[in-house]
Amino acid sequence: MALASRALDLLARIDAGASSEASGDAAPAPEALVDELREVIRGLGRAYYTEGESPVGDTQYDRLFRALQELEAAHPELASGDSPTHRVGGTPLEAFEKVRHPVALLSLGNAFNADELREWYERILKSLADVTDEGVRPALVAELKIDGLALALTYENGRLVRAATRGDGTVGEDVTRNVRTIRQVPLALAGEPPEAVEIRGEAYMKRSTFEELNADLVARGEKPIANPRNGAAGSLRQLDSAITAQRRLSFWAYGVGPTSAPLAATQTETMEWVQGLGLPVPDTRATFGGDDPIAEVAAFCEAWADQRDSLDYEIDGVVVKVDRLDFQAALGFVSNAPRWAIAYKFPAREATTRLLDIEHNVGRTGAIKPLAILEPVGVGGVTVGRATLHNEDYIAERDIRIGDLVVVKRAGDVIPQVVKPLAEARTGEEKPHVMPTVCPSCGSELERLEDDAEWRCVSATCPAQLQRLVEHFVARGAMDIDGMGKKSAHFLVETGLVQSLPDLYRLDQRRDELIALEGFQEKKADRLLAGLEASKSRPLARLLFGLGIRFVGQTVAETLVGAVEDMDALAAATPEALEAVFGIGPETAQSVVEWFAHEDNRQTVADLAALGVNTTRLPEEAPAEGSALLDGRTFVITGTLPSMSRADAKARIVAAGGKVTGSVSKKTDFLLAGEAAGSKLDKAQELGVRVLDEPSLLALLAGDLPLDLPEESEPETATTTPEATADAEAEPLANAETPMPPSSGEGQGSLF
C-alpha cells in the first residue's frame, strides 16, 4: 500500500477505534498500532525531508503524530528510544560529555579562485600518476559547503546511538539528546543498514528559521543571534533539548566515517547509499568526469557564488572531492587535511568603514602584528571592530593610513582584514603608519631578519608574548595540562604568578596564593596542580612543540625528536646537522638553532628539566628497533603492492632508517615496484637502480637480503616485468588495497 494510503487508513482506524471505545466495542491492539504509526511517521518524514515530497498534508501528519504520543503515554510499556516522538526534547542536561572520534574529523585546504583550484588538481594528477593510465583525468564531485556545525552520527544495528560535534577534530561533545530533535536525522535507518556506521554531515539553521527566531528574540527583549551558523551551534549546545527542538534545525549528510559495511566505489555512489538509508543529502551535488573536469568544477563554483543568496541556507563555498574512493585512499592525507578534497571559498563579503587607529600586538613567537581599530561595521552577518593588517610591508604596499576609509573583508569568511584604503576619499588629515622600534609590551628592541616579513620581539620574558606562549604550551597538542585553558593562562600571567614557562611548575609552592586568586578555589587549584604534575612525563616531542619555536609544529617536533636523544643534543645541533634529518628544511633548521642560541631560551629548558619536566626522548619516540638497518638508503615506491598499501610500505621503510622520495634519480637506491609500475620502473632500469618487489622488501627488512649486492651481481629485479605492467594497466587499481578513508567528505563547515 502506498505511504499516503497507509497514513489515511491509519487515521480512519484511529477514528474507528475512538468510536468503538465510545460504543464499548473492542479497539485496535495498541502494540500493532504503535508499531505501524512509528513506521508510517518515519516514512512521511523521509519523504518530506529527503525526497522533498508531502504524501499527506500537515494536518494529517500532526494527527498521526499526536495519536502516537497519546498511545505511548497510555501504554508506557511500549516506549522505545527511537520513537519519532522523542524529537520533542526532554529534561535539561547538566553538561555535555566528551566523545573521542574513532577517526579524526579533519580540516580542508582552501582555494580562493579557479587558478588555485587547478593547481590543486594538477597536484592530484601528479600524485596519482603511478596508479592511473597516462592521460586519465580523475572525476570530481562538487558539494555545496553548508555553513553550519559538523556532526558525526553513529548508528548501531540501524539505530542512532550517539551524535557528536566535531570539537577539535579528535574530541567532540555528545549532543545526542539535542540531535534527536532534528527531524531530518532518522532515529532508525531505512533499508538494510549495516551493523555499524558513522554518518558525517552538517547541522544548520535555515535563513527563514533564523529570521523568525531573531524576530522572536527581539520581541522578547533578548539579544538577537549574529548569524545562522551561530544559531545552529548555540542551539545544539542547549542544555535543555526542548529549546533545541524549538529552533527547528536542519541536517544534510555529506560523508561516511567508520563503517562495518563495504563502501561503494565512488563518493557519488556512497551518498546514494546514504540517501537510501533515509538520510537527507543535498540535491545540488554534481559529478564531473569529462576531458577537463576541473574547468567544469570551477564553472560550477563560480555559478553558485553568484546564486548563493537564492538559497534558504548559508553556504561559504563548494567542497570538491576526487570521486573514486580508491584514489582517495592512494592520495591520503597531510597532517590535518585530506589531499583528495579542497574547499573552494567564495569571495569574502566586504564593507567600507573608517580606520580609527592601528595597534600592535605581540604573538607567541614574538611577531608584532598590526591591528586595525575600526568604526564597527557589519561584514557577512558579523559586526567587525578590529581587523588584521598582517605586517609593515602589507600596510606600506597599500599606503594604508590612520583615518582612511578602508575596505574590510572577512578572509575566508572568518578572519577580518583590511583590503585597501579609499585614497580618493582622503581629506589630508590621515596619518601614515609608523612601525614601533621597541616591543609595545616589554620595551625590548625589535629585530627583523632579511627574509622575514615580521618584526619580532626576541625577549623570552616579554609579558604579551608570554601570555600567548603559555596558552600554546598548555594546549592539548602540546603539554595538555588539565585544568588550564586560554583564560587561566592569560590570568596567571597578568597576576604575575607565571612570569616564565618554568613558573607553571612552581605553582605547587604557591598553592595558597593560587587559591586566593579570584575564581581559584581549592578544587580548581588542585586540579590544575595535578594536571601540571601529570604533564611532566609528556613525550619530548610534546615539550618541543609547546616551546613555540617558529616553524616547529607537531610533525616537525616528532621528526626532530626521532633524530636526537634529548633536548641538550638538539640545542647543540648545527644547521647542517638538522638539515640532514629527512623532512627538515633549511628554514626550520635555522629557526631551531637561533632559538637555542638565546641564553634565556636555554635557561628555560634547563629550569624545566630541574623542575622535573621530561627533556629526554621516551622509548616510544625512538626510531623503531633496527632502524639503522637501511642506513639512510633512498627508496621510491610505484605501482600497487599485493598485500600492503604504499603508505604501509613507506612507514616500514622509514621505521627501518630509510628515506622515501617521489621520483627516480641517480641518487635512488631502490625502486619498490608493484603492479602498473609504469614509467618509474623504466627509468629505474635505465639508471641501474635496484628494483624490488614486495617479498624482496620484506626480506630486506628481515635482514635476509643483502643491502648491497656484490659488484659482479646483476641488480635484482622485481617480479613485475614491463610486459606484465602493460597488461595490468587496463585496471590499475583492480587489486589495490583500498582502506576506507577517514571520511568521504567531512569538514564541510569544519571538515569532517
Secondary structure, DSSP 4 states (H G I P E B T S, - for coil): --HHHHHHHHHHHHHHHHHHHHHTPPPPPHHHHHHHHHHHHHHHHHHHHTS---SS-HHHHHHHHHHHHHHHHH-GGG--TT-GGGGG--SPPS-PPEEE-SS-----EEE-SHHHHHHHHHHHHHHTTTTS-TT----EEEEEEE-SEEEEEEEETTEEEEEEE-TTSSEEEB-HHHHTT-TTS-SB--SS--SEEEEEEEEE--HHHHHHHHHHHHHTTPPPPSSHHHHHHHHHT-SSHHHHHHH--EEEEEEEEEESSPP-SBHHHHHHHHHHTT----TT-EEE-SSSHHHHHHHHHHHHHHHGGGSSS-EEEEEEEESBHHHHHHH-B-SSSBTTEEEEEPPPPEEEEEEEEEEEEE-TT-BEEEEEEEEEEEETTEEEEEEE---HHHHHHHT-EET-EEEEEEETTTEEEEEEE-GGG--S--EE----SB-TTT-PBPB--TT-SS-B---TT-HHHHHHHHHHHTSTTTT--TT--HHHHHHHHHHTS-SSHHHHTTGGGGHHHHHHSTT--HHHHHHHHHHHHHHTTS-HHHHHHHTT-TT--HHHHHHHHTT-SBHHHHHH--HHHHHTSTT--HHHHHHHHHHHHSHHHHHHHHHHHHTT---B--GGGSPPTTTTTTTT-EEEEESB-SSS-HHHHHHHHHHTT-EEESS--TT--EEEE-BT-THHHHHHHHHT-EEE-HHHHHHHHTT-S-SS--TTSPPP--S--HHHHHHHTTSTTTT---PPPS-SS--SSS--
